[in-house]
């Protein structure tokens, strides 16, 4: 998925045992692009309260789409999505 001025991808690490160095190594090793952050415990808990525990289960490939003005968010469900699928969903959210 291509990032643009109005489409930004942010990946959150939710493992409480991860640190900045481990995340950076993972990004570099896999050639990922975009923004990456380690989720503070309060944010992780808020995500679980809003979407359920699947949202913090990496094998389920959870995603949340936030609209451009950041007033709405929705879970995109479980499973891997292609770049094309994600781009279509982002376009529809504009």
Biopython code that builds the backbone (N, CA, C, O; Angstrom):
import numpy as np
from Bio.PDB.StructureBuilder import StructureBuilder

atoms = [
    (1, "UNK", "N", (0.849, -1.166, 0.000)),
    (1, "UNK", "CA", (0.000, 0.000, 0.000)),
    (1, "UNK", "C", (0.893, 1.228, 0.000)),
    (1, "UNK", "O", (1.850, 1.320, 0.769)),
    (2, "UNK", "N", (0.572, 2.150, -0.856)),
    (2, "UNK", "CA", (1.385, 3.350, -0.973)),
    (2, "UNK", "C", (0.907, 4.415, 0.012)),
    (2, "UNK", "O", (-0.282, 4.726, 0.082)),
    (3, "UNK", "N", (1.842, 4.961, 0.760)),
    (3, "UNK", "CA", (1.509, 6.057, 1.658)),
    (3, "UNK", "C", (1.463, 7.351, 0.861)),
    (3, "UNK", "O", (2.275, 7.575, -0.037)),
    (4, "UNK", "N", (0.504, 8.195, 1.202)),
    (4, "UNK", "CA", (0.365, 9.496, 0.561)),
    (4, "UNK", "C", (0.178, 10.532, 1.660)),
    (4, "UNK", "O", (0.279, 10.218, 2.846)),
    (5, "UNK", "N", (-0.094, 11.758, 1.260)),
    (5, "UNK", "CA", (-0.320, 12.798, 2.266)),
    (5, "UNK", "C", (-1.521, 12.497, 3.150)),
    (5, "UNK", "O", (-1.563, 12.914, 4.307)),
    (6, "UNK", "N", (-2.507, 11.765, 2.605)),
    (6, "UNK", "CA", (-3.697, 11.488, 3.406)),
    (6, "UNK", "C", (-3.879, 10.003, 3.726)),
    (6, "UNK", "O", (-4.911, 9.612, 4.271)),
    (7, "UNK", "N", (-2.892, 9.178, 3.395)),
    (7, "UNK", "CA", (-2.910, 7.762, 3.777)),
    (7, "UNK", "C", (-1.585, 7.453, 4.455)),
    (7, "UNK", "O", (-0.524, 7.484, 3.830)),
    (8, "UNK", "N", (-1.666, 7.157, 5.737)),
    (8, "UNK", "CA", (-0.474, 6.884, 6.533)),
    (8, "UNK", "C", (-0.660, 5.531, 7.209)),
    (8, "UNK", "O", (-1.711, 5.252, 7.786)),
    (9, "UNK", "N", (0.353, 4.709, 7.132)),
    (9, "UNK", "CA", (0.317, 3.405, 7.772)),
    (9, "UNK", "C", (1.162, 3.472, 9.038)),
    (9, "UNK", "O", (2.320, 3.889, 9.008)),
    (10, "UNK", "N", (0.561, 3.052, 10.153)),
    (10, "UNK", "CA", (1.264, 3.009, 11.427)),
    (10, "UNK", "C", (1.129, 1.587, 11.973)),
    (10, "UNK", "O", (0.018, 1.087, 12.149)),
    (11, "UNK", "N", (2.257, 0.947, 12.235)),
    (11, "UNK", "CA", (2.261, -0.391, 12.823)),
    (11, "UNK", "C", (2.567, -0.248, 14.305)),
    (11, "UNK", "O", (3.503, 0.452, 14.692)),
    (12, "UNK", "N", (1.771, -0.916, 15.129)),
    (12, "UNK", "CA", (1.974, -0.870, 16.579)),
    (12, "UNK", "C", (2.484, -2.210, 17.077)),
    (12, "UNK", "O", (1.881, -3.251, 16.813)),
    (13, "UNK", "N", (3.579, -2.182, 17.787)),
    (13, "UNK", "CA", (4.062, -3.370, 18.475)),
    (13, "UNK", "C", (3.356, -3.445, 19.821)),
    (13, "UNK", "O", (3.378, -2.483, 20.589)),
    (14, "UNK", "N", (2.737, -4.570, 20.108)),
    (14, "UNK", "CA", (1.956, -4.671, 21.350)),
    (14, "UNK", "C", (2.612, -5.594, 22.372)),
    (14, "UNK", "O", (2.058, -5.809, 23.450)),
    (15, "UNK", "N", (3.777, -6.140, 22.053)),
    (15, "UNK", "CA", (4.489, -7.026, 22.972)),
    (15, "UNK", "C", (5.167, -6.188, 24.046)),
    (15, "UNK", "O", (6.062, -5.398, 23.748)),
    (16, "UNK", "N", (4.747, -6.356, 25.283)),
    (16, "UNK", "CA", (5.296, -5.567, 26.390)),
    (16, "UNK", "C", (6.788, -5.831, 26.600)),
    (16, "UNK", "O", (7.471, -5.037, 27.248)),
    (17, "UNK", "N", (7.299, -6.940, 26.057)),
    (17, "UNK", "CA", (8.713, -7.261, 26.206)),
    (17, "UNK", "C", (9.581, -6.691, 25.092)),
    (17, "UNK", "O", (10.807, -6.773, 25.167)),
    (18, "UNK", "N", (8.971, -6.116, 24.061)),
    (18, "UNK", "CA", (9.752, -5.529, 22.972)),
    (18, "UNK", "C", (10.304, -4.177, 23.398)),
    (18, "UNK", "O", (9.728, -3.471, 24.225)),
    (19, "UNK", "N", (11.441, -3.845, 22.802)),
    (19, "UNK", "CA", (11.992, -2.521, 23.036)),
    (19, "UNK", "C", (12.266, -1.886, 21.673)),
    (19, "UNK", "O", (12.107, -2.527, 20.634)),
    (20, "UNK", "N", (12.671, -0.645, 21.692)),
    (20, "UNK", "CA", (12.890, 0.101, 20.459)),
    (20, "UNK", "C", (13.905, -0.588, 19.550)),
    (20, "UNK", "O", (13.713, -0.648, 18.336)),
    (21, "UNK", "N", (14.965, -1.099, 20.125)),
    (21, "UNK", "CA", (16.004, -1.747, 19.326)),
    (21, "UNK", "C", (15.467, -2.988, 18.615)),
    (21, "UNK", "O", (15.761, -3.198, 17.438)),
    (22, "UNK", "N", (14.683, -3.813, 19.314)),
    (22, "UNK", "CA", (14.117, -5.022, 18.707)),
    (22, "UNK", "C", (13.179, -4.668, 17.559)),
    (22, "UNK", "O", (13.184, -5.327, 16.519)),
    (23, "UNK", "N", (12.381, -3.631, 17.752)),
    (23, "UNK", "CA", (11.459, -3.201, 16.693)),
    (23, "UNK", "C", (12.249, -2.686, 15.491)),
    (23, "UNK", "O", (11.936, -3.027, 14.350)),
    (24, "UNK", "N", (13.248, -1.885, 15.734)),
    (24, "UNK", "CA", (14.071, -1.341, 14.647)),
    (24, "UNK", "C", (14.741, -2.466, 13.859)),
    (24, "UNK", "O", (14.758, -2.434, 12.628)),
    (25, "UNK", "N", (15.289, -3.454, 14.554)),
    (25, "UNK", "CA", (15.928, -4.583, 13.873)),
    (25, "UNK", "C", (14.929, -5.350, 13.009)),
    (25, "UNK", "O", (15.254, -5.754, 11.893)),
    (26, "UNK", "N", (13.723, -5.548, 13.520)),
    (26, "UNK", "CA", (12.669, -6.244, 12.778)),
    (26, "UNK", "C", (12.318, -5.474, 11.505)),
    (26, "UNK", "O", (12.168, -6.069, 10.438)),
    (27, "UNK", "N", (12.188, -4.166, 11.617)),
    (27, "UNK", "CA", (11.868, -3.309, 10.473)),
    (27, "UNK", "C", (12.961, -3.410, 9.422)),
    (27, "UNK", "O", (12.675, -3.622, 8.244)),
    (28, "UNK", "N", (14.199, -3.260, 9.838)),
    (28, "UNK", "CA", (15.325, -3.288, 8.907)),
    (28, "UNK", "C", (15.499, -4.658, 8.269)),
    (28, "UNK", "O", (15.763, -4.755, 7.071)),
    (29, "UNK", "N", (15.355, -5.706, 9.050)),
    (29, "UNK", "CA", (15.524, -7.069, 8.549)),
    (29, "UNK", "C", (14.481, -7.417, 7.485)),
    (29, "UNK", "O", (14.764, -8.166, 6.550)),
    (30, "UNK", "N", (13.276, -6.867, 7.636)),
    (30, "UNK", "CA", (12.185, -7.194, 6.723)),
    (30, "UNK", "C", (11.910, -6.120, 5.678)),
    (30, "UNK", "O", (11.020, -6.283, 4.844)),
    (31, "UNK", "N", (12.665, -5.024, 5.715)),
    (31, "UNK", "CA", (12.507, -3.981, 4.709)),
    (31, "UNK", "C", (11.170, -3.260, 4.768)),
    (31, "UNK", "O", (10.665, -2.812, 3.739)),
    (32, "UNK", "N", (10.596, -3.143, 5.947)),
    (32, "UNK", "CA", (9.307, -2.472, 6.081)),
    (32, "UNK", "C", (9.453, -0.965, 5.927)),
    (32, "UNK", "O", (10.493, -0.388, 6.247)),
    (33, "UNK", "N", (8.398, -0.344, 5.436)),
    (33, "UNK", "CA", (8.335, 1.110, 5.332)),
    (33, "UNK", "C", (7.119, 1.592, 6.106)),
    (33, "UNK", "O", (6.190, 0.824, 6.356)),
    (34, "UNK", "N", (7.128, 2.840, 6.476)),
    (34, "UNK", "CA", (5.997, 3.404, 7.216)),
    (34, "UNK", "C", (6.422, 3.793, 8.612)),
    (34, "UNK", "O", (7.609, 3.926, 8.909)),
    (35, "UNK", "N", (5.440, 3.970, 9.454)),
    (35, "UNK", "CA", (5.684, 4.367, 10.836)),
    (35, "UNK", "C", (5.466, 3.174, 11.751)),
    (35, "UNK", "O", (4.541, 2.384, 11.559)),
    (36, "UNK", "N", (6.333, 3.058, 12.747)),
    (36, "UNK", "CA", (6.252, 1.964, 13.705)),
    (36, "UNK", "C", (6.380, 2.535, 15.108)),
    (36, "UNK", "O", (7.154, 3.462, 15.347)),
    (37, "UNK", "N", (5.617, 1.973, 16.027)),
    (37, "UNK", "CA", (5.661, 2.438, 17.409)),
    (37, "UNK", "C", (5.379, 1.259, 18.331)),
    (37, "UNK", "O", (4.745, 0.278, 17.942)),
    (38, "UNK", "N", (5.858, 1.378, 19.540)),
    (38, "UNK", "CA", (5.528, 0.404, 20.576)),
    (38, "UNK", "C", (4.327, 0.967, 21.326)),
    (38, "UNK", "O", (4.376, 2.072, 21.865)),
    (39, "UNK", "N", (3.262, 0.197, 21.349)),
    (39, "UNK", "CA", (2.024, 0.652, 21.972)),
    (39, "UNK", "C", (2.174, 0.732, 23.488)),
    (39, "UNK", "O", (2.561, -0.248, 24.125)),
    (40, "UNK", "N", (1.869, 1.890, 24.067)),
    (40, "UNK", "CA", (1.857, 1.963, 25.537)),
    (40, "UNK", "C", (0.754, 1.046, 26.085)),
    (40, "UNK", "O", (-0.260, 0.840, 25.418)),
    (41, "UNK", "N", (0.939, 0.504, 27.271)),
    (41, "UNK", "CA", (-0.066, -0.400, 27.837)),
    (41, "UNK", "C", (-1.485, 0.184, 27.838)),
    (41, "UNK", "O", (-2.445, -0.547, 27.596)),
    (42, "UNK", "N", (-1.630, 1.459, 28.100)),
    (42, "UNK", "CA", (-2.971, 2.059, 28.130)),
    (42, "UNK", "C", (-3.632, 2.031, 26.749)),
    (42, "UNK", "O", (-4.839, 1.810, 26.646)),
    (43, "UNK", "N", (-2.856, 2.253, 25.699)),
    (43, "UNK", "CA", (-3.408, 2.188, 24.349)),
    (43, "UNK", "C", (-3.776, 0.758, 23.990)),
    (43, "UNK", "O", (-4.835, 0.507, 23.416)),
    (44, "UNK", "N", (-2.903, -0.173, 24.327)),
    (44, "UNK", "CA", (-3.195, -1.582, 24.061)),
    (44, "UNK", "C", (-4.491, -1.987, 24.752)),
    (44, "UNK", "O", (-5.334, -2.648, 24.145)),
    (45, "UNK", "N", (-4.660, -1.601, 26.005)),
    (45, "UNK", "CA", (-5.883, -1.922, 26.742)),
    (45, "UNK", "C", (-7.102, -1.272, 26.099)),
    (45, "UNK", "O", (-8.157, -1.899, 26.009)),
    (46, "UNK", "N", (-6.974, -0.034, 25.655)),
    (46, "UNK", "CA", (-8.097, 0.655, 24.998)),
    (46, "UNK", "C", (-8.474, -0.052, 23.696)),
    (46, "UNK", "O", (-9.658, -0.153, 23.374)),
    (47, "UNK", "N", (-7.497, -0.537, 22.953)),
    (47, "UNK", "CA", (-7.781, -1.279, 21.722)),
    (47, "UNK", "C", (-8.533, -2.573, 22.028)),
    (47, "UNK", "O", (-9.477, -2.928, 21.322)),
    (48, "UNK", "N", (-8.112, -3.275, 23.079)),
    (48, "UNK", "CA", (-8.794, -4.510, 23.480)),
    (48, "UNK", "C", (-10.227, -4.199, 23.897)),
    (48, "UNK", "O", (-11.148, -4.921, 23.517)),
    (49, "UNK", "N", (-10.427, -3.154, 24.660)),
    (49, "UNK", "CA", (-11.775, -2.790, 25.103)),
    (49, "UNK", "C", (-12.677, -2.441, 23.924)),
    (49, "UNK", "O", (-13.868, -2.754, 23.939)),
    (50, "UNK", "N", (-12.123, -1.801, 22.916)),
    (50, "UNK", "CA", (-12.911, -1.379, 21.760)),
    (50, "UNK", "C", (-13.171, -2.522, 20.776)),
    (50, "UNK", "O", (-14.278, -2.646, 20.252)),
    (51, "UNK", "N", (-12.155, -3.361, 20.520)),
    (51, "UNK", "CA", (-12.252, -4.341, 19.431)),
    (51, "UNK", "C", (-12.169, -5.797, 19.869)),
    (51, "UNK", "O", (-12.434, -6.691, 19.065)),
    (52, "UNK", "N", (-11.813, -6.055, 21.113)),
    (52, "UNK", "CA", (-11.667, -7.428, 21.581)),
    (52, "UNK", "C", (-10.216, -7.885, 21.509)),
    (52, "UNK", "O", (-9.369, -7.194, 20.942)),
    (53, "UNK", "N", (-9.934, -9.038, 22.079)),
    (53, "UNK", "CA", (-8.556, -9.503, 22.177)),
    (53, "UNK", "C", (-7.932, -9.877, 20.833)),
    (53, "UNK", "O", (-6.708, -9.945, 20.722)),
    (54, "UNK", "N", (-8.748, -10.117, 19.821)),
    (54, "UNK", "CA", (-8.146, -10.462, 18.527)),
    (54, "UNK", "C", (-7.255, -9.332, 18.012)),
    (54, "UNK", "O", (-6.318, -9.576, 17.253)),
    (55, "UNK", "N", (-7.550, -8.090, 18.428)),
    (55, "UNK", "CA", (-6.812, -6.928, 17.934)),
    (55, "UNK", "C", (-5.350, -6.950, 18.383)),
    (55, "UNK", "O", (-4.512, -6.263, 17.799)),
    (56, "UNK", "N", (-5.041, -7.733, 19.414)),
    (56, "UNK", "CA", (-3.654, -7.836, 19.877)),
    (56, "UNK", "C", (-3.080, -9.227, 19.634)),
    (56, "UNK", "O", (-2.162, -9.661, 20.329)),
    (57, "UNK", "N", (-3.631, -9.921, 18.640)),
    (57, "UNK", "CA", (-3.172, -11.256, 18.286)),
    (57, "UNK", "C", (-2.521, -11.198, 16.910)),
    (57, "UNK", "O", (-3.213, -11.338, 15.902)),
    (58, "UNK", "N", (-1.193, -10.993, 16.843)),
    (58, "UNK", "CA", (-0.519, -10.797, 15.558)),
    (58, "UNK", "C", (-0.816, -11.834, 14.481)),
    (58, "UNK", "O", (-0.948, -11.453, 13.318)),
    (59, "UNK", "N", (-0.931, -13.147, 14.805)),
    (59, "UNK", "CA", (-1.219, -14.097, 13.730)),
    (59, "UNK", "C", (-2.560, -13.840, 13.009)),
    (59, "UNK", "O", (-2.764, -14.324, 11.896)),
    (60, "UNK", "N", (-3.452, -13.094, 13.632)),
    (60, "UNK", "CA", (-4.738, -12.787, 13.003)),
    (60, "UNK", "C", (-4.654, -11.562, 12.101)),
    (60, "UNK", "O", (-5.632, -11.202, 11.446)),
    (61, "UNK", "N", (-3.490, -10.922, 12.064)),
    (61, "UNK", "CA", (-3.234, -9.756, 11.205)),
    (61, "UNK", "C", (-4.306, -8.677, 11.362)),
    (61, "UNK", "O", (-4.919, -8.268, 10.376)),
    (62, "UNK", "N", (-4.538, -8.212, 12.598)),
    (62, "UNK", "CA", (-5.579, -7.201, 12.802)),
    (62, "UNK", "C", (-5.179, -5.841, 12.233)),
    (62, "UNK", "O", (-4.002, -5.481, 12.212)),
    (63, "UNK", "N", (-6.172, -5.101, 11.777)),
    (63, "UNK", "CA", (-5.959, -3.754, 11.256)),
    (63, "UNK", "C", (-7.112, -2.864, 11.673)),
    (63, "UNK", "O", (-8.252, -3.316, 11.775)),
    (64, "UNK", "N", (-6.811, -1.588, 11.916)),
    (64, "UNK", "CA", (-7.828, -0.588, 12.212)),
    (64, "UNK", "C", (-7.638, 0.547, 11.218)),
    (64, "UNK", "O", (-6.528, 1.047, 11.033)),
    (65, "UNK", "N", (-8.724, 0.945, 10.587)),
    (65, "UNK", "CA", (-8.694, 2.055, 9.638)),
    (65, "UNK", "C", (-9.271, 3.283, 10.329)),
    (65, "UNK", "O", (-10.389, 3.243, 10.844)),
    (66, "UNK", "N", (-8.514, 4.368, 10.341)),
    (66, "UNK", "CA", (-8.952, 5.632, 10.926)),
    (66, "UNK", "C", (-9.161, 6.601, 9.773)),
    (66, "UNK", "O", (-8.295, 6.734, 8.908)),
    (67, "UNK", "N", (-10.309, 7.281, 9.756)),
    (67, "UNK", "CA", (-10.578, 8.183, 8.636)),
    (67, "UNK", "C", (-9.686, 9.418, 8.699)),
    (67, "UNK", "O", (-9.021, 9.672, 9.703)),
    (68, "UNK", "N", (-9.684, 10.178, 7.612)),
    (68, "UNK", "CA", (-8.737, 11.280, 7.444)),
    (68, "UNK", "C", (-8.824, 12.327, 8.551)),
    (68, "UNK", "O", (-7.800, 12.863, 8.974)),
    (69, "UNK", "N", (-10.030, 12.624, 9.024)),
    (69, "UNK", "CA", (-10.129, 13.651, 10.069)),
    (69, "UNK", "C", (-10.055, 13.051, 11.475)),
    (69, "UNK", "O", (-10.262, 13.748, 12.468)),
    (70, "UNK", "N", (-9.758, 11.753, 11.547)),
    (70, "UNK", "CA", (-9.543, 11.027, 12.803)),
    (70, "UNK", "C", (-10.744, 11.045, 13.732)),
    (70, "UNK", "O", (-10.590, 11.004, 14.953)),
    (71, "UNK", "N", (-11.948, 11.106, 13.153)),
    (71, "UNK", "CA", (-13.154, 11.096, 13.979)),
    (71, "UNK", "C", (-13.815, 9.728, 14.021)),
    (71, "UNK", "O", (-14.694, 9.497, 14.850)),
    (72, "UNK", "N", (-13.410, 8.817, 13.143)),
    (72, "UNK", "CA", (-14.000, 7.487, 13.097)),
    (72, "UNK", "C", (-12.904, 6.452, 12.888)),
    (72, "UNK", "O", (-11.908, 6.706, 12.211)),
    (73, "UNK", "N", (-13.106, 5.292, 13.475)),
    (73, "UNK", "CA", (-12.185, 4.180, 13.292)),
    (73, "UNK", "C", (-13.004, 2.904, 13.192)),
    (73, "UNK", "O", (-14.051, 2.771, 13.826)),
    (74, "UNK", "N", (-12.516, 1.973, 12.390)),
    (74, "UNK", "CA", (-13.208, 0.690, 12.269)),
    (74, "UNK", "C", (-12.198, -0.429, 12.106)),
    (74, "UNK", "O", (-11.146, -0.261, 11.489)),
    (75, "UNK", "N", (-12.542, -1.569, 12.671)),
    (75, "UNK", "CA", (-11.715, -2.746, 12.505)),
    (75, "UNK", "C", (-11.909, -3.272, 11.088)),
    (75, "UNK", "O", (-13.027, -3.301, 10.575)),
    (76, "UNK", "N", (-10.822, -3.682, 10.466)),
    (76, "UNK", "CA", (-10.910, -4.280, 9.138)),
    (76, "UNK", "C", (-10.969, -5.798, 9.224)),
    (76, "UNK", "O", (-10.821, -6.495, 8.220)),
    (77, "UNK", "N", (-11.186, -6.295, 10.424)),
    (77, "UNK", "CA", (-11.347, -7.734, 10.612)),
    (77, "UNK", "C", (-10.035, -8.484, 10.629)),
    (77, "UNK", "O", (-8.949, -7.904, 10.645)),
    (78, "UNK", "N", (-10.178, -9.787, 10.623)),
    (78, "UNK", "CA", (-9.014, -10.678, 10.714)),
    (78, "UNK", "C", (-8.474, -10.992, 9.327)),
    (78, "UNK", "O", (-9.185, -10.903, 8.326)),
    (79, "UNK", "N", (-7.219, -11.356, 9.297)),
    (79, "UNK", "CA", (-6.630, -11.871, 8.075)),
    (79, "UNK", "C", (-5.807, -10.863, 7.302)),
    (79, "UNK", "O", (-5.989, -9.650, 7.407)),
    (80, "UNK", "N", (-4.894, -11.415, 6.523)),
    (80, "UNK", "CA", (-4.009, -10.602, 5.695)),
    (80, "UNK", "C", (-4.824, -9.961, 4.582)),
    (80, "UNK", "O", (-5.697, -10.599, 3.992)),
    (81, "UNK", "N", (-4.536, -8.707, 4.301)),
    (81, "UNK", "CA", (-5.178, -7.970, 3.213)),
    (81, "UNK", "C", (-4.094, -7.566, 2.221)),
    (81, "UNK", "O", (-2.985, -7.200, 2.610)),
    (82, "UNK", "N", (-4.422, -7.637, 0.956)),
    (82, "UNK", "CA", (-3.465, -7.216, -0.062)),
    (82, "UNK", "C", (-3.342, -5.702, -0.044)),
    (82, "UNK", "O", (-4.204, -5.006, 0.492)),
    (83, "UNK", "N", (-2.270, -5.200, -0.632)),
    (83, "UNK", "CA", (-2.090, -3.750, -0.740)),
    (83, "UNK", "C", (-3.250, -3.129, -1.495)),
    (83, "UNK", "O", (-3.695, -2.031, -1.161)),
    (84, "UNK", "N", (-3.743, -3.825, -2.510)),
    (84, "UNK", "CA", (-4.860, -3.306, -3.294)),
    (84, "UNK", "C", (-6.133, -3.207, -2.451)),
    (84, "UNK", "O", (-6.855, -2.212, -2.528)),
    (85, "UNK", "N", (-6.408, -4.242, -1.645)),
    (85, "UNK", "CA", (-7.573, -4.205, -0.770)),
    (85, "UNK", "C", (-7.483, -3.030, 0.209)),
    (85, "UNK", "O", (-8.451, -2.297, 0.410)),
    (86, "UNK", "N", (-6.304, -2.867, 0.813)),
    (86, "UNK", "CA", (-6.125, -1.782, 1.767)),
    (86, "UNK", "C", (-6.273, -0.423, 1.096)),
    (86, "UNK", "O", (-6.868, 0.492, 1.665)),
    (87, "UNK", "N", (-5.736, -0.291, -0.109)),
    (87, "UNK", "CA", (-5.851, 0.966, -0.832)),
    (87, "UNK", "C", (-7.312, 1.298, -1.133)),
    (87, "UNK", "O", (-7.731, 2.448, -0.996)),
    (88, "UNK", "N", (-8.078, 0.301, -1.537)),
    (88, "UNK", "CA", (-9.505, 0.495, -1.814)),
    (88, "UNK", "C", (-10.236, 0.937, -0.550)),
    (88, "UNK", "O", (-11.048, 1.861, -0.597)),
    (89, "UNK", "N", (-9.956, 0.291, 0.573)),
    (89, "UNK", "CA", (-10.598, 0.655, 1.837)),
    (89, "UNK", "C", (-10.224, 2.071, 2.253)),
    (89, "UNK", "O", (-11.068, 2.827, 2.734)),
    (90, "UNK", "N", (-8.962, 2.424, 2.066)),
    (90, "UNK", "CA", (-8.525, 3.786, 2.403)),
    (90, "UNK", "C", (-9.209, 4.810, 1.499)),
    (90, "UNK", "O", (-9.627, 5.872, 1.962)),
    (91, "UNK", "N", (-9.320, 4.492, 0.220)),
    (91, "UNK", "CA", (-9.996, 5.409, -0.713)),
    (91, "UNK", "C", (-11.442, 5.627, -0.331)),
    (91, "UNK", "O", (-11.950, 6.745, -0.415)),
    (92, "UNK", "N", (-12.114, 4.551, 0.094)),
    (92, "UNK", "CA", (-13.517, 4.640, 0.490)),
    (92, "UNK", "C", (-13.705, 5.451, 1.765)),
    (92, "UNK", "O", (-14.768, 6.034, 1.980)),
    (93, "UNK", "N", (-12.686, 5.492, 2.607)),
    (93, "UNK", "CA", (-12.788, 6.209, 3.891)),
    (93, "UNK", "C", (-12.569, 7.706, 3.739)),
    (93, "UNK", "O", (-12.797, 8.465, 4.682)),
    (94, "UNK", "N", (-12.135, 8.132, 2.583)),
    (94, "UNK", "CA", (-11.856, 9.566, 2.374)),
    (94, "UNK", "C", (-13.123, 10.358, 2.290)),
    (94, "UNK", "O", (-13.080, 11.576, 2.116)),
]
sb = StructureBuilder()
sb.init_structure("model")
sb.init_model(0)
sb.init_chain("A")
sb.init_seg("    ")
for serial, (resi, resn, name, xyz) in enumerate(atoms, 1):
    if name == "N":
        sb.init_residue(resn, " ", resi, " ")
    sb.init_atom(name, np.array(xyz, "f"), 0.0, 1.0, " ", f" {name:<3s}", serial, name[0])
structure = sb.get_structure()
